[in-house]
Amino acid sequence: MKKLVVVFLTGTAILAGAAISAEDPISARKAVMQNVGDAAKMGGAMLKGEMEYNPAAAQLALRVMNSAALAVGELYPKGSETGMETTASPKIWSDMGGFKAALVKFQTDTAAGMMKPEEIEFFDKESFGEAFGRATANCKSCHENFRVQKN
Ligand code: HEC
């Protein structure tokens, strides 16, 4: 249950992130991505059996990723290419269309597993495994294309 609370809080952090974005888009987008990372960790822990599977928490993991995919594209304005130890690749700004398309794909792939509130209790671990696999395939592909790896 502790982890569930953490993800609820990170959902709030996404909104807070959007509010401070105008002044500090780099911190905001990093915070959004950290939420995505936390959601992925929680999902992975449930699938590996390190945390008890819970359909509501599983849905939440997908929803955190989905909201991030919707919101984070606004946090790459011109002028935020460098600084604050950003690992955003210059390619984002030279191929903004490609980056936005990758975000749309992430949004679509996470939405595919999202269920109506009355159906959430039927979201079993196997269905989550499939949805989670589809969602997390986006991490690597986007990071390879649009993120600079720090050594
Ligand atoms: C459409 C592109 C895209 C997708 C999809 C994506 N990321 Fe990212 N991610 C980025 C970019 C760009 C950065 C660098 C942000 C910065 O430093 O400004 C980043 C940074 C991160 C960071 C580091 C944040 C920090 O504190 O610097 C984590 C953790 C992360 N992503 C996790 C994930 C996980 C987990 C997934 C998949 C579930 C994912 N990301 C999917 C583009 C993406």
Backbone and ligand atoms as CSV (ligand in chain L), in Angstrom:
chain,resi,resn,atom,element,x,y,z
A,1,MET,N,N,0.824,-1.219,0.000
A,1,MET,CA,C,0.000,0.000,0.000
A,1,MET,C,C,0.855,1.265,0.000
A,2,LYS,N,N,2.009,1.156,0.614
A,2,LYS,CA,C,2.904,2.304,0.687
A,2,LYS,C,C,3.261,2.808,-0.718
A,3,LYS,N,N,3.583,1.862,-1.587
A,3,LYS,CA,C,3.967,2.206,-2.966
A,3,LYS,C,C,2.804,2.874,-3.694
A,4,LEU,N,N,1.588,2.414,-3.417
A,4,LEU,CA,C,0.411,2.972,-4.073
A,4,LEU,C,C,0.304,4.452,-3.730
A,5,VAL,N,N,0.518,4.756,-2.473
A,5,VAL,CA,C,0.468,6.147,-2.023
A,5,VAL,C,C,1.524,6.973,-2.759
A,6,VAL,N,N,2.689,6.380,-2.928
A,6,VAL,CA,C,3.768,7.088,-3.620
A,6,VAL,C,C,3.336,7.486,-5.032
A,7,VAL,N,N,2.679,6.556,-5.724
A,7,VAL,CA,C,2.270,6.882,-7.091
A,7,VAL,C,C,1.160,7.924,-7.108
A,8,PHE,N,N,0.268,7.876,-6.136
A,8,PHE,CA,C,-0.747,8.933,-6.063
A,8,PHE,C,C,-0.077,10.293,-5.903
A,9,LEU,N,N,0.947,10.327,-5.086
A,9,LEU,CA,C,1.671,11.580,-4.865
A,9,LEU,C,C,2.381,12.025,-6.140
A,10,THR,N,N,2.947,11.068,-6.866
A,10,THR,CA,C,3.660,11.466,-8.078
A,10,THR,C,C,2.672,12.012,-9.099
A,11,GLY,N,N,1.440,11.522,-9.089
A,11,GLY,CA,C,0.418,12.080,-9.969
A,11,GLY,C,C,0.237,13.558,-9.683
A,12,THR,N,N,0.238,13.890,-8.409
A,12,THR,CA,C,0.132,15.294,-8.011
A,12,THR,C,C,1.367,16.069,-8.457
A,13,ALA,N,N,2.514,15.395,-8.381
A,13,ALA,CA,C,3.761,16.067,-8.770
A,13,ALA,C,C,3.746,16.434,-10.249
A,14,ILE,N,N,3.079,15.614,-11.058
A,14,ILE,CA,C,2.986,15.936,-12.485
A,14,ILE,C,C,2.260,17.273,-12.657
A,15,LEU,N,N,1.183,17.454,-11.914
A,15,LEU,CA,C,0.434,18.705,-12.014
A,15,LEU,C,C,1.262,19.865,-11.499
A,16,ALA,N,N,1.940,19.645,-10.376
A,16,ALA,CA,C,2.792,20.696,-9.827
A,16,ALA,C,C,3.888,21.024,-10.835
A,17,GLY,N,N,4.394,20.004,-11.473
A,17,GLY,CA,C,5.444,20.185,-12.477
A,17,GLY,C,C,4.971,21.082,-13.595
A,18,ALA,N,N,3.754,20.863,-14.039
A,18,ALA,CA,C,3.219,21.670,-15.128
A,18,ALA,C,C,3.107,23.133,-14.697
A,19,ALA,N,N,2.767,23.343,-13.431
A,19,ALA,CA,C,2.589,24.711,-12.938
A,19,ALA,C,C,3.905,25.494,-12.900
A,20,ILE,N,N,5.017,24.813,-12.554
A,20,ILE,CA,C,6.285,25.546,-12.472
A,20,ILE,C,C,7.035,25.529,-13.801
A,21,SER,N,N,6.422,24.913,-14.810
A,21,SER,CA,C,7.147,24.655,-16.045
A,21,SER,C,C,7.640,25.915,-16.746
A,22,ALA,N,N,6.867,26.982,-16.663
A,22,ALA,CA,C,7.245,28.176,-17.396
A,22,ALA,C,C,8.605,28.701,-16.948
A,23,GLU,N,N,8.855,28.645,-15.631
A,23,GLU,CA,C,10.133,29.147,-15.135
A,23,GLU,C,C,11.248,28.127,-15.241
A,24,ASP,N,N,10.894,26.860,-15.065
A,24,ASP,CA,C,11.930,25.853,-14.942
A,24,ASP,C,C,11.533,24.556,-15.664
A,25,PRO,N,N,11.498,24.622,-16.994
A,25,PRO,CA,C,11.022,23.443,-17.728
A,25,PRO,C,C,11.917,22.215,-17.562
A,26,ILE,N,N,13.217,22.432,-17.339
A,26,ILE,CA,C,14.107,21.257,-17.253
A,26,ILE,C,C,13.808,20.461,-15.984
A,27,SER,N,N,13.717,21.164,-14.832
A,27,SER,CA,C,13.386,20.445,-13.590
A,27,SER,C,C,12.032,19.793,-13.700
A,28,ALA,N,N,11.082,20.495,-14.318
A,28,ALA,CA,C,9.727,19.955,-14.424
A,28,ALA,C,C,9.714,18.685,-15.256
A,29,ARG,N,N,10.410,18.708,-16.397
A,29,ARG,CA,C,10.350,17.498,-17.241
A,29,ARG,C,C,11.105,16.338,-16.619
A,30,LYS,N,N,12.170,16.662,-15.853
A,30,LYS,CA,C,12.880,15.588,-15.141
A,30,LYS,C,C,11.979,14.977,-14.065
A,31,ALA,N,N,11.244,15.845,-13.364
A,31,ALA,CA,C,10.330,15.343,-12.322
A,31,ALA,C,C,9.256,14.449,-12.943
A,32,VAL,N,N,8.730,14.863,-14.100
A,32,VAL,CA,C,7.717,14.057,-14.777
A,32,VAL,C,C,8.312,12.692,-15.141
A,33,MET,N,N,9.538,12.701,-15.688
A,33,MET,CA,C,10.164,11.428,-16.082
A,33,MET,C,C,10.475,10.556,-14.871
A,34,GLN,N,N,10.818,11.199,-13.742
A,34,GLN,CA,C,11.055,10.403,-12.528
A,34,GLN,C,C,9.774,9.711,-12.084
A,35,ASN,N,N,8.647,10.403,-12.258
A,35,ASN,CA,C,7.354,9.767,-11.943
A,35,ASN,C,C,7.135,8.549,-12.825
A,36,VAL,N,N,7.480,8.706,-14.090
A,36,VAL,CA,C,7.343,7.592,-15.034
A,36,VAL,C,C,8.248,6.439,-14.571
A,37,GLY,N,N,9.464,6.791,-14.149
A,37,GLY,CA,C,10.391,5.777,-13.655
A,37,GLY,C,C,9.844,5.057,-12.423
A,38,ASP,N,N,9.235,5.818,-11.513
A,38,ASP,CA,C,8.654,5.209,-10.302
A,38,ASP,C,C,7.490,4.284,-10.664
A,39,ALA,N,N,6.666,4.729,-11.603
A,39,ALA,CA,C,5.523,3.909,-12.030
A,39,ALA,C,C,6.027,2.615,-12.667
A,40,ALA,N,N,7.091,2.733,-13.465
A,40,ALA,CA,C,7.648,1.535,-14.116
A,40,ALA,C,C,8.241,0.585,-13.072
A,41,LYS,N,N,8.891,1.152,-12.064
A,41,LYS,CA,C,9.465,0.309,-11.003
A,41,LYS,C,C,8.365,-0.442,-10.260
A,42,MET,N,N,7.302,0.275,-9.945
A,42,MET,CA,C,6.202,-0.358,-9.226
A,42,MET,C,C,5.573,-1.460,-10.078
A,43,GLY,N,N,5.335,-1.177,-11.351
A,43,GLY,CA,C,4.757,-2.183,-12.244
A,43,GLY,C,C,5.647,-3.407,-12.349
A,44,GLY,N,N,6.947,-3.158,-12.507
A,44,GLY,CA,C,7.900,-4.259,-12.619
A,44,GLY,C,C,7.917,-5.102,-11.349
A,45,ALA,N,N,7.844,-4.431,-10.195
A,45,ALA,CA,C,7.874,-5.143,-8.910
A,45,ALA,C,C,6.648,-6.050,-8.774
A,46,MET,N,N,5.503,-5.577,-9.240
A,46,MET,CA,C,4.290,-6.408,-9.159
A,46,MET,C,C,4.396,-7.608,-10.094
A,47,LEU,N,N,4.945,-7.379,-11.278
A,47,LEU,CA,C,5.037,-8.488,-12.241
A,47,LEU,C,C,6.062,-9.524,-11.799
A,48,LYS,N,N,7.107,-9.064,-11.108
A,48,LYS,CA,C,8.133,-10.001,-10.627
A,48,LYS,C,C,7.728,-10.665,-9.320
A,49,GLY,N,N,6.606,-10.208,-8.749
A,49,GLY,CA,C,6.165,-10.798,-7.491
A,49,GLY,C,C,6.868,-10.216,-6.274
A,50,GLU,N,N,7.582,-9.102,-6.463
A,50,GLU,CA,C,8.245,-8.454,-5.321
A,50,GLU,C,C,7.256,-7.601,-4.532
A,51,MET,N,N,6.152,-7.312,-5.191
A,51,MET,CA,C,5.075,-6.558,-4.545
A,51,MET,C,C,3.781,-7.266,-4.946
A,52,GLU,N,N,2.840,-7.323,-4.031
A,52,GLU,CA,C,1.587,-8.019,-4.329
A,52,GLU,C,C,0.856,-7.331,-5.496
A,53,TYR,N,N,0.369,-8.133,-6.430
A,53,TYR,CA,C,-0.348,-7.559,-7.561
A,53,TYR,C,C,-1.654,-6.915,-7.102
A,54,ASN,N,N,-1.897,-5.725,-7.604
A,54,ASN,CA,C,-3.108,-4.992,-7.263
A,54,ASN,C,C,-3.602,-4.293,-8.536
A,55,PRO,N,N,-4.811,-4.601,-8.995
A,55,PRO,CA,C,-5.276,-4.052,-10.274
A,55,PRO,C,C,-5.345,-2.522,-10.300
A,56,ALA,N,N,-5.691,-1.922,-9.168
A,56,ALA,CA,C,-5.772,-0.455,-9.137
A,56,ALA,C,C,-4.382,0.160,-9.281
A,57,ALA,N,N,-3.411,-0.439,-8.597
A,57,ALA,CA,C,-2.030,0.060,-8.697
A,57,ALA,C,C,-1.501,-0.148,-10.111
A,58,ALA,N,N,-1.877,-1.261,-10.724
A,58,ALA,CA,C,-1.437,-1.549,-12.092
A,58,ALA,C,C,-2.007,-0.511,-13.064
A,59,GLN,N,N,-3.285,-0.176,-12.886
A,59,GLN,CA,C,-3.902,0.851,-13.726
A,59,GLN,C,C,-3.224,2.196,-13.522
A,60,LEU,N,N,-2.924,2.463,-12.260
A,60,LEU,CA,C,-2.300,3.734,-11.928
A,60,LEU,C,C,-0.941,3.882,-12.609
A,61,ALA,N,N,-0.196,2.788,-12.650
A,61,ALA,CA,C,1.119,2.827,-13.295
A,61,ALA,C,C,0.954,3.260,-14.758
A,62,LEU,N,N,-0.032,2.684,-15.436
A,62,LEU,CA,C,-0.256,3.046,-16.843
A,62,LEU,C,C,-0.735,4.492,-16.962
A,63,ARG,N,N,-1.579,4.899,-16.023
A,63,ARG,CA,C,-2.126,6.258,-16.089
A,63,ARG,C,C,-1.069,7.327,-15.815
A,64,VAL,N,N,-0.161,7.045,-14.897
A,64,VAL,CA,C,0.934,7.995,-14.633
A,64,VAL,C,C,1.754,8.177,-15.913
A,65,MET,N,N,2.041,7.066,-16.591
A,65,MET,CA,C,2.816,7.144,-17.838
A,65,MET,C,C,2.033,7.894,-18.909
A,66,ASN,N,N,0.736,7.621,-18.973
A,66,ASN,CA,C,-0.105,8.256,-19.980
A,66,ASN,C,C,-0.191,9.767,-19.766
A,67,SER,N,N,-0.374,10.192,-18.504
A,67,SER,CA,C,-0.437,11.649,-18.240
A,67,SER,C,C,0.895,12.295,-18.552
A,68,ALA,N,N,1.969,11.583,-18.243
A,68,ALA,CA,C,3.298,12.129,-18.533
A,68,ALA,C,C,3.465,12.319,-20.039
A,69,ALA,N,N,3.044,11.312,-20.809
A,69,ALA,CA,C,3.170,11.394,-22.271
A,69,ALA,C,C,2.385,12.585,-22.818
A,70,LEU,N,N,1.234,12.858,-22.196
A,70,LEU,CA,C,0.408,13.982,-22.625
A,70,LEU,C,C,1.039,15.326,-22.290
A,71,ALA,N,N,1.651,15.390,-21.094
A,71,ALA,CA,C,2.081,16.696,-20.578
A,71,ALA,C,C,3.514,17.085,-20.927
A,72,VAL,N,N,4.385,16.098,-21.054
A,72,VAL,CA,C,5.812,16.428,-21.034
A,72,VAL,C,C,6.300,17.132,-22.309
A,73,GLY,N,N,5.565,16.956,-23.410
A,73,GLY,CA,C,5.972,17.581,-24.668
A,73,GLY,C,C,6.055,19.101,-24.602
A,74,GLU,N,N,5.282,19.688,-23.694
A,74,GLU,CA,C,5.279,21.155,-23.549
A,74,GLU,C,C,6.514,21.659,-22.794
A,75,LEU,N,N,7.298,20.738,-22.246
A,75,LEU,CA,C,8.399,21.142,-21.367
A,75,LEU,C,C,9.753,21.175,-22.084
A,76,TYR,N,N,9.701,21.297,-23.416
A,76,TYR,CA,C,10.935,21.378,-24.204
A,76,TYR,C,C,10.943,22.637,-25.070
A,77,PRO,N,N,10.701,23.821,-24.447
A,77,PRO,CA,C,10.694,25.042,-25.252
A,77,PRO,C,C,12.106,25.385,-25.749
A,78,LYS,N,N,12.181,26.188,-26.780
A,78,LYS,CA,C,13.482,26.688,-27.239
A,78,LYS,C,C,14.145,27.412,-26.073
A,79,GLY,N,N,15.446,27.259,-25.935
A,79,GLY,CA,C,16.145,27.909,-24.830
A,79,GLY,C,C,16.360,26.967,-23.660
A,80,SER,N,N,15.746,25.769,-23.703
A,80,SER,CA,C,15.944,24.826,-22.593
A,80,SER,C,C,16.769,23.618,-23.060
A,81,GLU,N,N,17.580,23.849,-24.089
A,81,GLU,CA,C,18.385,22.758,-24.655
A,81,GLU,C,C,19.492,22.299,-23.721
A,82,THR,N,N,20.019,23.231,-22.930
A,82,THR,CA,C,21.162,22.880,-22.076
A,82,THR,C,C,20.937,23.381,-20.651
A,83,GLY,N,N,21.787,22.888,-19.751
A,83,GLY,CA,C,21.753,23.338,-18.366
A,83,GLY,C,C,21.067,22.347,-17.460
A,84,MET,N,N,21.220,22.549,-16.168
A,84,MET,CA,C,20.548,21.738,-15.147
A,84,MET,C,C,20.813,20.230,-15.338
A,85,GLU,N,N,21.966,19.904,-15.897
A,85,GLU,CA,C,22.307,18.496,-16.149
A,85,GLU,C,C,21.236,17.758,-16.939
A,86,THR,N,N,20.637,18.457,-17.872
A,86,THR,CA,C,19.645,17.780,-18.718
A,86,THR,C,C,20.317,16.697,-19.555
A,87,THR,N,N,19.615,15.602,-19.769
A,87,THR,CA,C,20.117,14.558,-20.673
A,87,THR,C,C,19.290,14.546,-21.956
A,88,ALA,N,N,18.512,15.619,-22.152
A,88,ALA,CA,C,17.743,15.729,-23.399
A,88,ALA,C,C,18.723,15.910,-24.559
A,89,SER,N,N,18.501,15.162,-25.637
A,89,SER,CA,C,19.395,15.251,-26.792
A,89,SER,C,C,19.034,16.466,-27.650
A,90,PRO,N,N,20.052,17.093,-28.277
A,90,PRO,CA,C,19.767,18.208,-29.199
A,90,PRO,C,C,18.814,17.784,-30.314
A,91,LYS,N,N,18.746,16.479,-30.546
A,91,LYS,CA,C,17.871,15.954,-31.605
A,91,LYS,C,C,16.397,16.293,-31.354
A,92,ILE,N,N,16.039,16.499,-30.087
A,92,ILE,CA,C,14.644,16.869,-29.796
A,92,ILE,C,C,14.288,18.142,-30.552
A,93,TRP,N,N,15.215,19.108,-30.533
A,93,TRP,CA,C,14.915,20.405,-31.150
A,93,TRP,C,C,15.146,20.384,-32.662
A,94,SER,N,N,16.027,19.494,-33.136
A,94,SER,CA,C,16.224,19.424,-34.588
A,94,SER,C,C,15.145,18.550,-35.235
A,95,ASP,N,N,14.487,17.706,-34.426
A,95,ASP,CA,C,13.431,16.838,-34.960
A,95,ASP,C,C,12.255,16.812,-33.977
A,96,MET,N,N,11.711,18.003,-33.715
A,96,MET,CA,C,10.614,18.113,-32.751
A,96,MET,C,C,9.419,17.259,-33.193
A,97,GLY,N,N,9.208,17.168,-34.501
A,97,GLY,CA,C,8.100,16.357,-35.021
A,97,GLY,C,C,8.276,14.888,-34.657
A,98,GLY,N,N,9.498,14.395,-34.781
A,98,GLY,CA,C,9.785,13.003,-34.440
A,98,GLY,C,C,9.629,12.749,-32.952
A,99,PHE,N,N,10.068,13.715,-32.149
A,99,PHE,CA,C,9.951,13.586,-30.698
A,99,PHE,C,C,8.482,13.570,-30.271
A,100,LYS,N,N,7.704,14.490,-30.853
A,100,LYS,CA,C,6.269,14.540,-30.514
A,100,LYS,C,C,5.570,13.251,-30.955
A,101,ALA,N,N,6.000,12.707,-32.096
A,101,ALA,CA,C,5.409,11.452,-32.579
A,101,ALA,C,C,5.727,10.310,-31.615
A,102,ALA,N,N,6.950,10.319,-31.061
A,102,ALA,CA,C,7.322,9.279,-30.091
A,102,ALA,C,C,6.465,9.416,-28.828
A,103,LEU,N,N,6.152,10.668,-28.463
A,103,LEU,CA,C,5.286,10.885,-27.295
A,103,LEU,C,C,3.855,10.422,-27.578
A,104,VAL,N,N,3.384,10.665,-28.787
A,104,VAL,CA,C,2.033,10.214,-29.151
A,104,VAL,C,C,1.979,8.683,-29.105
A,105,LYS,N,N,3.040,8.040,-29.560
A,105,LYS,CA,C,3.073,6.576,-29.529
A,105,LYS,C,C,3.054,6.075,-28.067
A,106,PHE,N,N,3.816,6.747,-27.218
A,106,PHE,CA,C,3.857,6.378,-25.798
A,106,PHE,C,C,2.462,6.546,-25.176
A,107,GLN,N,N,1.809,7.634,-25.562
A,107,GLN,CA,C,0.457,7.916,-25.080
A,107,GLN,C,C,-0.519,6.828,-25.543
A,108,THR,N,N,-0.450,6.475,-26.812
A,108,THR,CA,C,-1.352,5.458,-27.377
A,108,THR,C,C,-1.101,4.097,-26.735
A,109,ASP,N,N,0.174,3.734,-26.597
A,109,ASP,CA,C,0.504,2.412,-26.050
A,109,ASP,C,C,0.136,2.286,-24.569
A,110,THR,N,N,0.200,3.384,-23.824
A,110,THR,CA,C,-0.201,3.313,-22.413
A,110,THR,C,C,-1.727,3.330,-22.307
A,111,ALA,N,N,-2.377,4.089,-23.190
A,111,ALA,CA,C,-3.849,4.169,-23.155
A,111,ALA,C,C,-4.479,2.827,-23.497
A,112,ALA,N,N,-3.794,2.035,-24.319
A,112,ALA,CA,C,-4.346,0.756,-24.763
A,112,ALA,C,C,-4.690,-0.161,-23.582
A,113,GLY,N,N,-3.957,-0.027,-22.475
A,113,GLY,CA,C,-4.219,-0.896,-21.325
A,113,GLY,C,C,-5.132,-0.265,-20.284
A,114,MET,N,N,-5.571,0.975,-20.530
A,114,MET,CA,C,-6.373,1.663,-19.513
A,114,MET,C,C,-7.829,1.224,-19.574
A,115,MET,N,N,-8.414,0.969,-18.411
A,115,MET,CA,C,-9.776,0.442,-18.357
A,115,MET,C,C,-10.733,1.426,-17.709
A,116,LYS,N,N,-12.020,1.225,-17.978
A,116,LYS,CA,C,-13.050,2.039,-17.322
A,116,LYS,C,C,-13.033,1.699,-15.836
A,117,PRO,N,N,-13.346,2.704,-14.968
A,117,PRO,CA,C,-13.286,2.455,-13.528
A,117,PRO,C,C,-14.010,1.169,-13.098
A,118,GLU,N,N,-15.188,0.909,-13.669
A,118,GLU,CA,C,-15.955,-0.269,-13.234
A,118,GLU,C,C,-15.331,-1.586,-13.696
A,119,GLU,N,N,-14.352,-1.507,-14.588
A,119,GLU,CA,C,-13.725,-2.743,-15.087
A,119,GLU,C,C,-12.374,-3.025,-14.439
A,120,ILE,N,N,-11.878,-2.068,-13.657
A,120,ILE,CA,C,-10.510,-2.186,-13.132
A,120,ILE,C,C,-10.298,-3.473,-12.335
A,121,GLU,N,N,-11.318,-3.877,-11.580
A,121,GLU,CA,C,-11.145,-5.088,-10.755
A,121,GLU,C,C,-10.872,-6.339,-11.604
A,122,PHE,N,N,-11.235,-6.286,-12.903
A,122,PHE,CA,C,-10.999,-7.446,-13.771
A,122,PHE,C,C,-9.650,-7.379,-14.498
A,123,PHE,N,N,-8.883,-6.357,-14.198
A,123,PHE,CA,C,-7.576,-6.194,-14.845
A,123,PHE,C,C,-6.597,-7.157,-14.188
A,124,ASP,N,N,-6.416,-8.329,-14.791
A,124,ASP,CA,C,-5.572,-9.329,-14.136
A,124,ASP,C,C,-4.093,-9.125,-14.478
A,125,LYS,N,N,-3.287,-9.905,-13.787
A,125,LYS,CA,C,-1.843,-9.730,-13.889
A,125,LYS,C,C,-1.342,-10.004,-15.311
A,126,GLU,N,N,-1.962,-10.963,-15.970
A,126,GLU,CA,C,-1.530,-11.293,-17.330
A,126,GLU,C,C,-1.818,-10.129,-18.285
A,127,SER,N,N,-3.008,-9.551,-18.161
A,127,SER,CA,C,-3.345,-8.401,-19.009
A,127,SER,C,C,-2.407,-7.238,-18.719
A,128,PHE,N,N,-2.116,-7.063,-17.433
A,128,PHE,CA,C,-1.190,-5.979,-17.085
A,128,PHE,C,C,0.188,-6.243,-17.681
A,129,GLY,N,N,0.619,-7.494,-17.620
A,129,GLY,CA,C,1.932,-7.848,-18.180
A,129,GLY,C,C,2.036,-7.434,-19.645
A,130,GLU,N,N,0.979,-7.703,-20.399
A,130,GLU,CA,C,0.976,-7.339,-21.822
A,130,GLU,C,C,0.998,-5.822,-22.001
A,131,ALA,N,N,0.115,-5.149,-21.254
A,131,ALA,CA,C,0.012,-3.694,-21.381
A,131,ALA,C,C,1.317,-3.018,-20.943
A,132,PHE,N,N,1.905,-3.546,-19.885
A,132,PHE,CA,C,3.142,-2.971,-19.346
A,132,PHE,C,C,4.290,-3.167,-20.337
A,133,GLY,N,N,4.334,-4.350,-20.952
A,133,GLY,CA,C,5.374,-4.619,-21.947
A,133,GLY,C,C,5.286,-3.651,-23.119
A,134,ARG,N,N,4.058,-3.421,-23.585
A,134,ARG,CA,C,3.842,-2.502,-24.710
A,134,ARG,C,C,4.245,-1.075,-24.311
A,135,ALA,N,N,3.869,-0.677,-23.087
A,135,ALA,CA,C,4.169,0.688,-22.626
A,135,ALA,C,C,5.677,0.896,-22.454
A,136,THR,N,N,6.330,-0.068,-21.818
A,136,THR,CA,C,7.741,0.139,-21.478
A,136,THR,C,C,8.685,-0.074,-22.663
A,137,ALA,N,N,8.200,-0.643,-23.752
A,137,ALA,CA,C,9.045,-0.734,-24.955
A,137,ALA,C,C,9.402,0.675,-25.451
A,138,ASN,N,N,8.566,1.645,-25.080
A,138,ASN,CA,C,8.796,3.027,-25.503
A,138,ASN,C,C,9.985,3.676,-24.806
A,139,CYS,N,N,10.282,3.249,-23.601
A,139,CYS,CA,C,11.351,3.890,-22.820
A,139,CYS,C,C,12.653,3.845,-23.612
A,140,LYS,N,N,13.036,2.621,-23.978
A,140,LYS,CA,C,14.328,2.418,-24.621
A,140,LYS,C,C,14.377,3.113,-25.977
A,141,SER,N,N,13.325,2.944,-26.775
A,141,SER,CA,C,13.386,3.512,-28.127
A,141,SER,C,C,13.473,5.028,-28.075
A,142,CYS,N,N,12.701,5.649,-27.201
A,142,CYS,CA,C,12.774,7.116,-27.142
A,142,CYS,C,C,14.101,7.575,-26.532
A,143,HIS,N,N,14.540,6.887,-25.491
A,143,HIS,CA,C,15.811,7.287,-24.867
A,143,HIS,C,C,16.976,7.148,-25.843
A,144,GLU,N,N,16.952,6.093,-26.644
A,144,GLU,CA,C,18.040,5.913,-27.626
A,144,GLU,C,C,18.057,7.033,-28.642
A,145,ASN,N,N,16.870,7.471,-29.043
A,145,ASN,CA,C,16.790,8.507,-30.079
A,145,ASN,C,C,16.931,9.925,-29.537
A,146,PHE,N,N,16.378,10.161,-28.347
A,146,PHE,CA,C,16.219,11.552,-27.906
A,146,PHE,C,C,16.852,11.874,-26.556
A,147,ARG,N,N,17.721,10.986,-26.090
A,147,ARG,CA,C,18.354,11.269,-24.812
A,147,ARG,C,C,19.847,11.005,-24.944
A,148,VAL,N,N,20.657,11.857,-24.351
A,148,VAL,CA,C,22.099,11.672,-24.367
A,148,VAL,C,C,22.456,10.815,-23.167
A,149,GLN,N,N,23.190,9.767,-23.403
A,149,GLN,CA,C,23.567,8.914,-22.278
A,149,GLN,C,C,24.785,9.522,-21.579
A,150,LYS,N,N,24.632,9.713,-20.303
A,150,LYS,CA,C,25.751,10.218,-19.511
A,150,LYS,C,C,26.588,9.042,-19.052
A,151,ASN,N,N,27.904,9.150,-19.157
A,151,ASN,CA,C,28.725,8.021,-18.719
A,151,ASN,C,C,29.197,8.213,-17.290
L,1,HEC,C1,C,9.023,10.070,-26.045
L,1,HEC,C2,C,10.280,10.029,-25.335
L,1,HEC,C3,C,10.423,9.334,-24.022
L,1,HEC,C4,C,9.778,8.215,-23.564
L,1,HEC,C5,C,8.715,7.372,-24.260
L,1,HEC,C6,C,10.316,7.947,-22.245
L,1,HEC,N1,N,11.253,8.874,-21.909
L,1,HEC,FE1,FE,12.299,8.949,-20.174
L,1,HEC,N2,N,13.288,10.634,-20.835
L,1,HEC,C7,C,13.103,11.234,-22.060
L,1,HEC,C8,C,13.976,12.390,-22.168
L,1,HEC,C9,C,14.086,13.334,-23.360
L,1,HEC,C10,C,14.684,12.470,-20.944
L,1,HEC,C11,C,15.707,13.549,-20.538
L,1,HEC,C12,C,15.001,14.667,-19.771
L,1,HEC,C13,C,15.934,15.812,-19.381
L,1,HEC,O1,O,16.995,15.569,-18.761
L,1,HEC,O2,O,15.619,16.969,-19.722
L,1,HEC,C14,C,14.226,11.340,-20.123
L,1,HEC,C15,C,14.668,11.077,-18.839
L,1,HEC,C16,C,14.270,10.002,-18.067
L,1,HEC,C17,C,14.716,9.757,-16.710
L,1,HEC,C18,C,15.726,10.610,-15.920
L,1,HEC,C19,C,15.028,11.804,-15.286
L,1,HEC,C20,C,16.013,12.730,-14.569
L,1,HEC,O3,O,15.885,12.889,-13.352
L,1,HEC,O4,O,16.925,13.263,-15.215
L,1,HEC,C21,C,14.073,8.604,-16.263
L,1,HEC,C22,C,14.205,7.940,-14.899
L,1,HEC,C23,C,13.232,8.141,-17.353
L,1,HEC,N3,N,13.364,9.030,-18.430
L,1,HEC,C24,C,12.442,7.023,-17.302
L,1,HEC,C25,C,11.607,6.596,-18.344
L,1,HEC,C26,C,10.852,5.353,-18.327
L,1,HEC,C27,C,10.877,4.307,-17.208
L,1,HEC,C28,C,10.134,5.325,-19.490
L,1,HEC,C29,C,9.163,4.284,-19.982
L,1,HEC,C30,C,8.138,3.782,-19.116
L,1,HEC,C31,C,10.470,6.542,-20.231
L,1,HEC,N4,N,11.365,7.271,-19.514
L,1,HEC,C32,C,9.917,6.868,-21.464
L,1,HEC,C33,C,12.252,10.828,-23.059
L,1,HEC,C34,C,11.367,9.734,-22.978
